[in-house]
């Protein structure tokens, strides 16, 4: 029988070039490196309509809007925009933006398996070869559209497409170098500006001072956009070994703060255009957009969560598009500008309504939302007690220590001692929360590597800060995902732990089966659960104290902790945990009451030979 989350593909050897089509759940259950291999080998059968839709989603039309606006800014410096040239050149600018995004989707499979698993799933459905062919055909269409504007413009267009390709493709792969990568990224607006400037007359020449000043402004402004775009990918890019404008910094927060500084400078350089005579004074009415942009940056600094970061990024795209559209309308008050802004607004609105964006809300970095995330339109979290955790995250550890009179730390240390550094090197901590148990296990021995997974982004953000402060980023990684659909292959870990969470699972049996599936033969499962003291008097005293503590918590605005007392009052007993573990196939069960039974440590094994389970 196929265990929950298992994928009917070989786990070793060469990936076959043709294999049965995988469901989204099975595909997302693959580890990131396997996803990339499967996508490259896939030859899916797909209808033309579906293929076109996926190509558009991967092309991300909404991100092409700033380029179209920049195009008309460039055109307006040279000629009246009431010309047949404008719609043709606008199409060139728009499709060139699609091509750039398609190149990214094709070349970035390895990091996208960690950063953007939803996008990789789209590539799998389309097929990597079909994606490559679609990109080539669209590039050819751009070149053909350039022919009416003369040979120099065609050469410029071809050079621009090569630059777009080299942003992602070898041998240059500019995006792998922080500074060249940002400069190449800014081609998304610089290129369209030049398309408008050169295409207005068909002459390719050095810009005059006024348009050159606008060009430099767009360059600086969009470099900041590139930095912003890289922050949500911080953890996944770092895990993939990529040097970007974000990963050169030591933390998400540092990268986001640098982005804030450059973003502020970019927006506030608008008055320089007026001072240089490149823009009329009325364009300064666009400056209020800078306030919204800085607010988005502030949200990014606080987020430390790629899933939330992607949502902020999409909102920042709206702010960026609104700002540039306002600059266009003030710089070039013409019906063509109004028509362009309306068309761009329809693209933004339609992309949102039709879901035409491959960077989805449920996506995040490997350290956050790996392949186990459910598809869009489904809830990533159970309704309770996640809302409580969102609010409690900053004070979660302190409150638990107070509530347990400091015993929670001792319980976790006791659980961590179940990890034998001589045999157990790869450890998974499910429902890791703020990484307390993960850190306790990492402290056992420098050979131990811990992966923590949790659904709650707020808790993970606190956990990552703790890991970074301890300098353990290289041995402790935190992911966002579901305990009921773990995004790992079968028999991946030597030890799997879960503390104070198994009874919070909507489906405890499914969660336990997943723990069993990802554990290597001979591996060990370690559970910590709250219990009740033995004896009527100690139990009554304990519940009374717990009630007082919960009342204090409610007074402090942490009313969600009231669920804790009810869970303990209806505690099913340690035998319920034993029965659960036995039901899904664990053997060798034993347990140890802690602090007079207030907590219970449960340990069991997955049957099989434990030899060779340790990894160097």
C-alpha positions as CSV (number, residue, x, y, z in Angstrom):
1,X,0.0,0.0,0.0
2,X,1.3,3.5,-0.9
3,X,1.8,5.4,2.3
4,X,0.4,8.9,2.7
5,X,2.4,11.4,0.7
6,X,4.5,8.7,-1.0
7,X,5.1,9.2,-4.7
8,X,5.0,6.3,-7.2
9,X,8.4,7.1,-8.6
10,X,11.8,5.5,-8.0
11,X,13.8,7.3,-5.3
12,X,17.2,6.4,-6.7
13,X,18.7,6.1,-10.2
14,X,17.9,8.0,-13.3
15,X,14.5,9.6,-13.6
16,X,12.7,8.0,-16.6
17,X,12.0,10.3,-19.5
18,X,8.4,9.2,-19.5
19,X,6.4,8.4,-16.4
20,X,2.8,8.4,-15.2
21,X,1.4,11.9,-14.6
22,X,1.7,12.9,-10.9
23,X,-1.1,14.6,-9.0
24,X,-0.2,17.9,-7.5
25,X,-0.1,16.4,-4.0
26,X,2.3,13.7,-5.1
27,X,4.4,16.2,-7.0
28,X,4.6,18.6,-4.0
29,X,5.5,15.7,-1.7
30,X,8.8,15.1,-3.6
31,X,11.9,16.7,-2.1
32,X,13.1,19.8,-4.0
33,X,15.9,18.2,-5.9
34,X,13.6,15.4,-7.1
35,X,11.0,17.9,-8.3
36,X,13.6,19.6,-10.6
37,X,14.6,16.2,-12.1
38,X,11.1,15.1,-12.7
39,X,10.2,18.4,-14.4
40,X,13.1,18.2,-16.7
41,X,12.2,14.7,-17.7
42,X,8.5,15.1,-18.0
43,X,6.7,15.0,-21.4
44,X,3.1,15.8,-20.4
45,X,0.2,15.7,-22.7
46,X,-1.7,19.0,-22.5
47,X,-4.3,20.9,-24.5
48,X,-3.5,24.1,-26.4
49,X,-5.8,26.3,-24.3
50,X,-4.2,25.0,-21.1
51,X,-0.7,25.4,-22.5
52,X,-1.4,29.0,-23.5
53,X,-2.8,29.8,-20.0
54,X,0.2,28.3,-18.3
55,X,2.6,30.2,-20.5
56,X,0.8,33.4,-19.6
57,X,0.9,32.6,-15.9
58,X,4.7,31.9,-16.1
59,X,5.1,35.1,-18.2
60,X,3.4,37.0,-15.3
61,X,1.7,39.8,-17.4
62,X,1.3,42.1,-14.3
63,X,5.1,42.4,-14.0
64,X,5.3,43.8,-17.6
65,X,3.2,46.8,-16.8
66,X,6.0,49.1,-15.6
67,X,7.9,48.3,-18.8
68,X,4.9,49.4,-21.0
69,X,4.6,52.7,-19.0
70,X,8.4,53.2,-19.3
71,X,8.1,52.6,-23.0
72,X,5.7,55.5,-23.5
73,X,7.8,57.8,-21.3
74,X,10.7,57.2,-23.7
75,X,8.6,57.6,-26.8
76,X,7.2,60.9,-25.5
77,X,10.6,62.5,-25.4
78,X,10.9,62.2,-29.2
79,X,7.5,62.1,-30.9
80,X,3.8,62.6,-30.5
81,X,2.3,59.3,-29.3
82,X,-0.6,59.6,-31.7
83,X,1.0,57.1,-34.1
84,X,0.6,53.6,-35.4
85,X,4.1,53.0,-33.9
86,X,2.9,53.2,-30.3
87,X,0.7,50.0,-30.2
88,X,3.3,48.0,-32.1
89,X,6.2,49.1,-29.9
90,X,4.1,48.7,-26.8
91,X,3.5,45.1,-27.8
92,X,7.2,44.6,-28.3
93,X,7.9,45.9,-24.8
94,X,5.1,43.8,-23.2
95,X,6.1,40.5,-24.9
96,X,9.8,41.1,-24.2
97,X,8.8,41.3,-20.5
98,X,6.9,38.0,-20.8
99,X,10.0,36.4,-22.4
100,X,12.2,37.5,-19.5
101,X,9.9,35.8,-17.0
102,X,9.7,32.7,-19.1
103,X,13.5,32.4,-19.2
104,X,13.5,32.7,-15.4
105,X,10.9,29.9,-15.1
106,X,12.9,27.7,-17.4
107,X,16.4,28.2,-15.8
108,X,15.5,28.6,-12.1
109,X,14.0,25.2,-11.4
110,X,16.4,24.3,-8.7
111,X,15.9,27.3,-6.5
112,X,12.2,27.6,-7.5
113,X,11.6,24.2,-6.0
114,X,12.4,25.9,-2.7
115,X,11.2,29.4,-3.4
116,X,8.2,28.9,-5.7
117,X,6.9,25.4,-5.7
118,X,3.7,26.5,-7.3
119,X,5.6,27.8,-10.3
120,X,7.5,24.6,-10.7
121,X,4.2,22.7,-10.6
122,X,3.1,24.8,-13.6
123,X,6.3,24.0,-15.5
124,X,5.7,20.3,-14.8
125,X,2.2,20.5,-16.2
126,X,3.5,22.4,-19.3
127,X,6.7,20.6,-19.8
128,X,10.2,22.2,-19.7
129,X,10.8,21.6,-23.4
130,X,7.4,23.2,-24.3
131,X,8.3,26.1,-22.1
132,X,11.6,26.5,-23.9
133,X,10.0,26.4,-27.3
134,X,7.3,28.9,-26.3
135,X,10.0,31.3,-25.1
136,X,11.9,30.9,-28.4
137,X,8.7,31.5,-30.5
138,X,7.8,34.6,-28.5
139,X,11.4,35.9,-28.9
140,X,11.1,35.4,-32.7
141,X,7.8,37.3,-32.7
142,X,9.5,40.3,-31.0
143,X,12.2,40.4,-33.6
144,X,9.7,40.2,-36.5
145,X,7.7,43.1,-35.0
146,X,10.9,45.1,-34.9
147,X,11.5,44.9,-38.6
148,X,9.2,47.9,-39.7
149,X,11.4,50.2,-37.6
150,X,14.6,49.6,-39.5
151,X,17.8,47.5,-39.3
152,X,19.4,49.4,-36.4
153,X,16.3,48.9,-34.3
154,X,16.2,45.2,-35.2
155,X,19.8,44.9,-34.0
156,X,19.0,46.7,-30.8
157,X,16.0,44.4,-30.2
158,X,18.2,41.2,-30.8
159,X,20.8,42.6,-28.4
160,X,18.2,43.3,-25.8
161,X,16.7,39.8,-26.1
162,X,20.2,38.3,-25.6
163,X,20.7,40.5,-22.5
164,X,17.3,39.3,-21.2
165,X,18.3,35.7,-21.8
166,X,21.7,36.1,-20.2
167,X,20.1,37.4,-17.0
168,X,19.0,33.8,-16.4
169,X,21.0,31.6,-18.8
170,X,24.7,30.6,-18.9
171,X,27.4,31.5,-19.6
172,X,26.8,35.0,-18.0
173,X,23.8,34.2,-15.8
174,X,23.9,37.8,-14.5
175,X,21.3,37.2,-11.8
176,X,23.9,35.0,-10.0
177,X,26.0,38.1,-9.4
178,X,24.5,40.7,-7.1
179,X,25.4,44.0,-8.8
180,X,25.3,42.9,-12.4
181,X,22.1,41.0,-11.6
182,X,20.4,44.1,-10.4
183,X,21.5,46.2,-13.3
184,X,20.3,43.5,-15.7
185,X,17.0,43.3,-13.8
186,X,16.5,47.0,-14.3
187,X,16.4,46.3,-18.1
188,X,12.7,45.5,-17.5
189,X,12.1,49.3,-17.6
190,X,15.3,50.6,-19.2
191,X,14.9,48.3,-22.2
192,X,11.2,49.4,-22.9
193,X,12.2,53.1,-22.4
194,X,14.8,52.7,-25.1
195,X,12.3,50.8,-27.2
196,X,10.2,53.9,-27.1
197,X,13.0,56.3,-27.5
198,X,14.7,54.5,-30.5
199,X,11.5,53.2,-32.0
200,X,9.9,56.7,-32.3
201,X,12.3,57.5,-35.2
202,X,13.9,54.2,-35.9
203,X,17.3,55.7,-35.0
204,X,19.5,54.1,-32.4
205,X,21.5,57.0,-30.9
206,X,22.8,58.2,-27.5
207,X,19.9,59.9,-25.6
208,X,19.8,63.6,-25.1
209,X,20.3,64.9,-21.5
210,X,16.7,65.1,-20.5
211,X,15.7,61.5,-21.6
212,X,19.1,60.3,-20.3
213,X,18.2,61.7,-16.8
214,X,14.9,59.9,-16.9
215,X,16.6,56.7,-18.0
216,X,19.0,56.9,-15.0
217,X,16.1,57.6,-12.7
218,X,14.3,54.5,-13.9
219,X,17.5,52.5,-13.5
220,X,17.9,53.5,-9.8
221,X,14.2,53.1,-9.1
222,X,14.0,49.7,-10.6
223,X,17.3,48.4,-9.0
224,X,15.3,48.9,-5.7
225,X,12.5,46.8,-7.2
226,X,15.0,44.1,-7.9
227,X,16.3,44.2,-4.3
228,X,12.7,44.0,-3.1
229,X,12.0,41.1,-5.3
230,X,14.9,39.1,-4.0
231,X,14.0,39.4,-0.3
232,X,11.1,36.9,-0.3
233,X,13.5,34.4,-1.9
234,X,16.2,34.9,0.7
235,X,16.0,31.5,2.4
236,X,15.5,29.5,-0.7
237,X,18.3,31.3,-2.6
238,X,20.6,30.9,0.3
239,X,19.8,27.2,0.6
240,X,20.5,26.8,-3.2
241,X,23.9,28.6,-2.7
242,X,22.9,31.6,-4.8
243,X,24.5,35.0,-4.2
244,X,21.9,37.7,-4.7
245,X,21.3,41.2,-3.5
246,X,19.5,39.6,-0.5
247,X,21.7,36.7,0.3
248,X,24.9,38.9,0.5
249,X,23.4,40.1,3.8
250,X,23.5,38.0,6.9
251,X,19.7,38.0,7.5
252,X,16.3,38.7,5.9
253,X,16.0,41.8,8.1
254,X,19.3,43.2,6.9
255,X,18.4,42.6,3.3
256,X,15.0,44.2,3.8
257,X,16.5,47.3,5.5
258,X,19.0,47.8,2.6
259,X,16.0,47.5,0.2
260,X,14.2,50.1,2.2
261,X,17.1,52.6,2.0
262,X,17.5,52.1,-1.8
263,X,13.8,52.3,-2.4
264,X,13.5,55.5,-0.5
265,X,16.4,57.0,-2.4
266,X,14.8,55.9,-5.7
267,X,11.5,57.5,-5.1
268,X,12.9,60.7,-3.5
269,X,15.2,61.3,-6.5
270,X,12.2,62.4,-8.5
271,X,12.8,66.1,-7.7
272,X,16.2,65.7,-9.3
273,X,14.5,65.2,-12.7
274,X,12.6,68.5,-12.2
275,X,15.8,70.3,-11.2
276,X,17.6,69.0,-14.3
277,X,14.7,70.0,-16.5
278,X,13.9,66.4,-17.5
279,X,10.4,66.6,-16.1
280,X,7.9,69.4,-15.4
281,X,7.3,70.4,-11.8
282,X,3.9,68.8,-11.8
283,X,5.4,65.3,-11.7
284,X,6.2,66.0,-8.0
285,X,2.5,65.2,-7.4
286,X,3.6,61.6,-7.8
287,X,5.7,61.7,-4.6
288,X,2.9,60.6,-2.2
289,X,3.4,57.1,-3.7
290,X,6.7,57.1,-1.9
291,X,5.0,56.9,1.4
292,X,3.1,53.8,0.4
293,X,6.3,52.3,-1.0
294,X,8.2,52.8,2.3
295,X,5.2,51.3,4.2
296,X,5.5,48.2,2.0
297,X,9.2,48.1,2.8
298,X,8.5,48.3,6.5
299,X,6.1,45.4,6.2
300,X,8.8,43.4,4.4
301,X,11.3,44.1,7.2
302,X,8.8,42.8,9.8
303,X,7.7,39.8,7.7
304,X,10.7,37.4,7.7
305,X,8.4,35.0,5.9
306,X,8.6,34.3,2.2
307,X,4.9,33.5,1.9
308,X,4.0,36.8,3.4
309,X,6.9,38.4,1.5
310,X,5.4,37.3,-1.8
311,X,2.1,38.9,-0.9
312,X,3.8,42.1,0.0
313,X,5.7,41.9,-3.3
314,X,2.5,41.7,-5.2
315,X,1.1,44.7,-3.4
316,X,4.4,46.6,-4.0
317,X,3.9,45.8,-7.7
318,X,0.6,47.7,-7.6
319,X,2.3,50.6,-5.8
320,X,5.1,50.7,-8.3
321,X,2.8,50.6,-11.3
322,X,0.6,53.3,-9.7
323,X,3.6,55.5,-9.2
324,X,5.0,55.1,-12.7
325,X,1.5,55.5,-14.2
326,X,1.1,58.8,-12.3
327,X,4.5,60.0,-13.5
328,X,3.5,59.2,-17.1
329,X,0.2,61.1,-16.8
330,X,1.9,64.1,-15.3
331,X,4.9,64.0,-17.7
332,X,3.0,63.3,-20.8
333,X,-0.7,64.5,-20.5
334,X,-2.1,62.9,-23.6
335,X,-5.0,60.6,-24.5
336,X,-2.4,58.0,-25.4
337,X,-1.1,58.1,-21.8
338,X,-4.6,57.7,-20.5
339,X,-5.2,54.8,-22.8
340,X,-2.0,53.1,-21.8
341,X,-2.7,53.5,-18.1
342,X,-6.2,52.1,-18.5
343,X,-4.8,49.1,-20.5
344,X,-2.2,48.5,-17.8
345,X,-4.9,48.7,-15.1
346,X,-6.9,46.1,-16.9
347,X,-3.9,43.8,-17.1
348,X,-3.3,44.2,-13.4
349,X,-6.9,43.7,-12.5
350,X,-7.3,40.8,-14.9
351,X,-4.2,39.1,-13.7
352,X,-5.5,39.1,-10.2
353,X,-9.0,38.0,-11.1
354,X,-7.9,35.2,-13.4
355,X,-4.9,34.1,-11.3
356,X,-2.4,34.8,-14.0
357,X,0.6,35.0,-11.8
358,X,2.9,32.1,-11.0
359,X,4.2,33.7,-7.8
360,X,1.4,32.7,-5.5
361,X,0.5,33.5,-2.0
362,X,1.1,30.0,-0.7
363,X,4.6,30.0,-2.1
364,X,7.7,30.7,-0.1
365,X,11.2,29.7,0.4
366,X,12.5,26.3,1.1
367,X,12.8,27.5,4.6
368,X,9.1,28.3,4.6
369,X,6.7,26.9,2.0
370,X,8.2,23.8,0.4
371,X,6.5,21.4,-1.9
372,X,4.0,20.3,0.7
373,X,1.8,23.4,0.5
374,X,-1.8,22.9,-0.6
375,X,-2.9,24.5,-3.9
376,X,-4.4,28.0,-4.0
377,X,-7.9,28.2,-2.8
378,X,-7.4,25.9,0.1
379,X,-6.6,26.8,3.7
380,X,-3.0,26.3,4.7
381,X,-3.7,26.2,8.4
382,X,-6.3,24.6,10.7
383,X,-8.6,27.3,12.2
384,X,-7.4,26.6,15.7
385,X,-5.2,27.3,17.5
386,X,-3.2,29.0,14.7
387,X,-4.9,32.4,15.3
388,X,-3.7,32.2,18.8
389,X,-0.1,31.4,17.7
390,X,-0.2,34.4,15.3
391,X,-0.8,36.6,18.2
392,X,1.3,34.8,20.8
393,X,4.4,34.2,18.7
394,X,6.6,37.0,20.2
395,X,5.8,35.9,23.8
396,X,5.2,32.2,23.2
397,X,8.4,30.9,24.8
398,X,8.3,33.3,27.8
399,X,4.7,32.5,28.5
400,X,5.3,28.7,28.3
401,X,8.2,29.0,30.6
402,X,6.1,30.9,33.1
403,X,3.1,28.6,32.7
404,X,5.3,25.5,33.3
405,X,7.4,27.1,36.1
406,X,10.5,26.6,33.9
407,X,9.9,22.9,33.4
408,X,9.3,23.1,29.6
409,X,13.0,23.6,29.0
410,X,13.9,20.5,31.0
411,X,11.3,18.5,29.1
412,X,12.8,19.5,25.8
413,X,16.3,18.8,26.9
414,X,15.1,15.3,28.0
415,X,13.6,14.8,24.6
416,X,16.7,16.0,22.9
417,X,18.8,13.4,24.7
418,X,16.9,10.7,22.8
419,X,19.0,11.8,19.8
420,X,22.2,9.7,19.6
421,X,24.8,11.7,17.7
422,X,26.6,8.5,16.8
423,X,23.6,7.1,14.9
424,X,21.2,10.0,14.4
425,X,22.5,12.8,12.2
426,X,19.3,13.9,10.3
427,X,16.5,15.0,12.5
428,X,13.0,16.3,11.6
429,X,11.1,18.4,14.2
430,X,7.5,18.6,13.3
431,X,5.4,21.5,14.5
432,X,8.6,23.1,15.5
433,X,7.0,26.5,16.4
434,X,9.8,28.8,17.6
435,X,12.4,26.1,17.2
436,X,12.9,25.4,20.9
437,X,13.2,21.7,20.6
438,X,15.1,22.0,17.3
439,X,17.7,24.1,19.0
440,X,17.9,21.8,22.0
441,X,18.7,18.9,19.6
442,X,21.2,20.9,17.6
443,X,23.0,21.7,20.9
444,X,23.6,18.0,21.5
445,X,26.3,17.6,18.9
446,X,27.7,19.6,16.0
447,X,27.1,16.6,13.7
448,X,23.3,16.8,14.1
449,X,21.4,18.6,11.4
450,X,17.8,19.5,12.2
451,X,15.0,20.4,9.9
452,X,12.0,22.1,11.5
453,X,8.6,22.4,9.9
454,X,5.5,24.3,11.0
455,X,2.4,25.8,9.5
456,X,2.6,29.1,11.3
457,X,4.6,31.8,9.7
458,X,4.7,34.0,12.8
459,X,6.1,31.3,14.9
460,X,8.7,30.4,12.3
461,X,9.8,34.0,12.0
462,X,10.6,34.0,15.7
463,X,12.3,30.7,15.4
464,X,14.5,31.9,12.5
465,X,15.6,34.9,14.6
466,X,16.6,32.5,17.4
467,X,18.5,30.3,15.0
468,X,20.3,33.3,13.5
469,X,21.2,34.7,17.0
470,X,22.7,31.3,17.9
471,X,24.7,31.1,14.6
472,X,23.1,27.8,13.8
473,X,21.8,28.6,10.3
474,X,24.1,26.0,8.8
475,X,22.6,23.1,10.9
476,X,19.0,24.2,11.6
477,X,16.7,25.0,8.8
478,X,13.0,25.9,9.3
479,X,10.4,25.2,6.7
480,X,6.7,26.0,6.4
481,X,4.4,23.1,5.6
482,X,1.8,20.7,6.9
483,X,2.5,17.9,9.3
484,X,-0.2,15.9,7.6
485,X,1.6,16.1,4.2
486,X,5.3,16.3,4.9
487,X,7.3,17.6,1.9
488,X,10.0,14.9,2.2
489,X,10.7,11.6,0.6
490,X,10.3,8.2,2.3
491,X,12.9,7.2,4.8
492,X,14.6,10.6,5.0
493,X,15.3,11.1,8.7
494,X,17.0,9.2,11.5
495,X,14.8,10.8,14.2
496,X,11.4,12.6,14.0
497,X,10.2,14.6,16.9
498,X,6.9,16.4,17.7
499,X,6.3,18.4,20.9
500,X,2.9,19.4,22.3
501,X,1.2,19.2,18.9
502,X,0.0,15.8,18.0
503,X,-3.4,16.4,19.6
504,X,-3.8,19.7,17.8
505,X,-3.7,17.9,14.4
506,X,-7.0,17.8,12.5
507,X,-6.1,14.2,11.6
508,X,-3.8,12.6,14.1
509,X,-3.6,9.3,12.3
510,X,-2.6,10.9,9.1
511,X,0.1,12.9,10.9
512,X,1.4,9.8,12.6
513,X,1.5,8.0,9.3
514,X,3.6,10.8,7.8
515,X,6.0,10.6,10.8
516,X,6.4,6.9,10.1
517,X,6.8,7.4,6.4
518,X,9.7,9.9,6.5
519,X,11.6,7.9,9.2
520,X,14.3,5.6,8.2
521,X,14.1,1.9,9.1
522,X,15.5,1.6,12.7
523,X,14.8,5.3,13.2
524,X,13.2,6.8,16.3
525,X,10.1,8.9,16.9
526,X,10.0,11.1,20.0
527,X,6.8,12.8,21.2
528,X,6.3,15.2,24.0
529,X,2.8,15.7,25.2
530,X,1.2,17.3,28.2
531,X,-0.4,15.0,30.7
532,X,-2.0,15.0,34.1
533,X,-0.3,14.3,37.5
534,X,-1.2,11.0,39.1
535,X,-3.5,11.2,42.1
536,X,-6.7,13.2,42.7
537,X,-5.2,15.9,44.9
538,X,-2.1,16.8,42.7
539,X,-4.4,16.7,39.7
540,X,-6.9,19.2,41.2
541,X,-4.1,21.5,42.4
542,X,-2.5,21.4,38.9
543,X,-5.8,22.2,37.1
544,X,-6.5,25.0,39.6
545,X,-3.1,26.6,39.0
546,X,-3.5,26.2,35.3
547,X,-6.9,28.0,35.4
548,X,-5.3,30.9,37.3
549,X,-2.5,31.1,34.7
550,X,-5.0,31.1,31.8
551,X,-7.0,33.9,33.5
552,X,-3.8,35.9,33.7
553,X,-3.1,35.1,30.1
554,X,-6.5,36.4,29.0
555,X,-5.8,39.6,31.0
556,X,-2.6,40.0,29.0
557,X,-4.5,39.7,25.7
558,X,-3.6,36.0,25.2
559,X,-7.1,34.6,25.6
560,X,-6.5,31.9,23.0
561,X,-4.7,29.9,25.7
562,X,-8.0,29.0,27.2
563,X,-8.0,26.0,24.8
564,X,-5.0,24.6,26.7
565,X,-6.9,23.9,29.9
566,X,-9.7,22.3,28.1
567,X,-7.4,20.0,26.2
568,X,-5.7,18.9,29.4
569,X,-9.0,18.4,31.2
570,X,-10.1,16.1,28.4
571,X,-6.7,14.4,28.2
572,X,-7.1,10.9,26.8
573,X,-4.1,9.5,28.6
574,X,-0.7,8.2,27.5
575,X,-2.3,5.0,26.3
576,X,-4.0,7.0,23.5
577,X,-0.5,8.0,22.2
578,X,0.7,4.4,22.4
579,X,-2.3,3.2,20.5
580,X,-1.8,5.8,17.8
581,X,1.8,5.0,17.3
582,X,1.2,1.3,17.3
583,X,-1.7,1.7,14.8
584,X,0.6,3.3,12.1
585,X,3.4,0.7,12.5
586,X,5.7,1.9,15.2
587,X,7.3,-0.7,17.5
588,X,9.3,-0.7,20.7
589,X,7.1,1.8,22.4
590,X,8.1,3.2,25.8
591,X,7.2,6.3,27.8
592,X,8.5,8.4,30.7
593,X,6.4,10.7,32.8
594,X,8.1,14.1,33.5
595,X,7.5,16.4,36.5
596,X,5.1,14.0,38.1
597,X,3.2,13.3,34.9
598,X,2.6,17.0,33.9
599,X,4.3,16.0,30.7
600,X,5.0,12.6,29.1
601,X,7.9,11.6,26.8
602,X,6.9,8.9,24.3
603,X,9.5,7.1,22.3
604,X,9.1,4.4,19.6
605,X,10.9,3.0,16.6
606,X,10.2,2.2,13.0
607,X,11.0,-1.4,12.4
608,X,14.0,-2.3,10.3
609,X,17.8,-2.3,10.4
610,X,19.2,0.8,12.0
611,X,22.7,0.2,10.7
612,X,23.9,2.8,8.4
613,X,21.3,5.3,9.3
614,X,23.7,7.9,10.4
615,X,24.9,10.4,7.8
616,X,28.3,12.1,7.9
